[in-house]
Amino acid sequence: MSRADFHQTLDRLGLRWPPRLFGDVTFLFYAGVAPLTWAILTWAVPVHPMRLSQVWSLAFFSVAVWYPFWEELLFRGLLQGELIERGWIRLWVCGLSSANISVSLLFTAFHLWSHRPIWAVLVFFPSLVFGYLRDRFDSTVPSILMHMWYNGGYVLCIGSSQPSTGSDIR
């Protein structure tokens, strides 16, 4: 693979750093909304609490880094990028593109395979955020970073939601 082919592949996946990403009000807003999302998911989707030592294991790396990276490349990079190239960028509702909505529905269906239905449905809304960022910046980097932020925070919320033991009660 030549250097030009490599750069073309990166460009096709949307892997380019957008200028002034961390100064963008929209990006910072969605980063700030993440704790609300973590609270809703922690409340709506009961899980078995984990010990903090479990949170910092390979599972944390997988859920907070590995999965978001590959999911965003597949869903926002390949699929949404291809739909955008085919003219699916027209806006539907609240500035969301038809490409974003279609890929978010597919992303939700993908999560039905390995998660409870309520979990998959709740995944739809952050997916719209990730797709919106993909459209706004013409890059998958913001959606990858935001997906990592959302997943990482949620895993940490699960780790900190341990029930108190009898020895903690005074």
N, C-alpha and C positions, 0 to 999 in steps of 0.2 A: 504494500500500500504506500503510495507516494504521500508526501507531506500535503499536497493539495487535496488528495482524496481524503486524508485524515481530517483536514479542516472543513471540507465539504460535509463529511459525516457529522462532525460536531455541530456545524451550522444547521444541518437538517434536523438534528435532535433539539435544537434550541439551546445548546450549551455555550452560551456567551454571556459574559458578565454585563448586565445593564448599567449604564452610567447613573450615578447618584441614587443607587438602590436604597441605601440606609437613610437617605435624606428625603425619600418619597413619603408623603403624608399617608397615602393609601396603604403602602406596605407596613408602615409603623402602626397604623390603625388596626390592621388585621393581626399584627403581632401582639398588640395590646388586648385584642378580643380573645386571644387564646385562653387565658385563665377562665373566662366565662364558659368557653367550650369545655375545658377540663372539668369544671364544676358540674355542668349539665351531664356530661358523659359519666362522671363518677356517680352522680345521683340516679340517672336513668338506667344505667347498665350495671347491675350489681356484679361485682367480681370478688374473687377470693383475695383478701388483702395479702400482700407480699411483704416479706421482711426486706428491710433496706439493703441487706447484703444480696438478695435476689435481684433487686432492681439494677445493681451495678454489675450484673453478670453479662454473659454473652447475649442473653435475651434483650437487655436494654440496647446493646449495640444493634441487634437485628431489628428491633421495633423502631428505634429512634433514628437510625442512620441507614442501614442496609435496605430495608423495605421501602422507606420513602424515596430513596435515590432511584431504585429500579422501577418502582411503581410510577414515579413521575416521568422517567424517561419513556416508559411504555405508553402510559395514558396521555400525558400532556405533550411529550416530545414526539412520539411516533403518531399516535392516533389523532390527537387534537391538531397537531401540526399538519397532518395529511388532510384533515377535514378543512382546515383553514386554507390550504392551497387549492382545494376544490371549491372554494367560494362559500363555505359554511360560516363565515365570520359575521354575517349580518346579525344585528342586535335583535334580541327577543324581548326580554323583560329585565328592567333595572340595569341595563348595560351589559347583560350577559349574552354571549354569542350562542348561536345554535350549536356550534362545535363544542363549546364548553358544556352546555346542558346535555348534549348527547353523550359525551365522554363521561360526564358525572353520573348519568344513569347507568352506563356500562360499568363504571367504577363501583357503584353501589351494588349492582348485580354480582360483580366479581367478589365482593365482600360477603355476599350471601353464601358463598361456597364454604367459607371457613368461620363465619360468625353467626350469632343469633340474628333473627330478622330485625329486631329493634336497633341493634348495633349497626347493621348495614344501612338502615334508613337514616340514622343519625350521621353516618359517614357522608351522606349526600351533600350536606350543607358545607362542611369544610372543603369538600371536593369542588364545589362551585367557587369557593375562594381561591383554591389553587389554580383552577382553570382561568379565573378572572385575571390573576396575576400573570399567567402565561400569555393571555391576550394583551394585557396592558403593557408588558415589557418586551413582548416578542422574544421571550427567553424562558427556558425552563428553570434557570437558576433560582429566581424568586420562589417558584412553587416548590422546588426541592427543599430550599431552606425553611420555608414556612411549614411544609409537611413534617420535616424533622423537628421543628419547634413544637408543633401541635402534638406529635406522637411522644416526643421526649417528655414534655410537661405532663401529659396524661399518665405515662408510666410512673413518673415521680409522684403524682397525686395518688395513684394506687399504692405506692410504697409508703406514703405517709398516712394512709387511711387505715392503719392497723387498729384493731379493736383493743381497748385497754384491758389489761389483765387484772386479776384480783390484787396482785402485789402493788399495782399503781394506785389503788384506792386507799385513802388515809382516813 
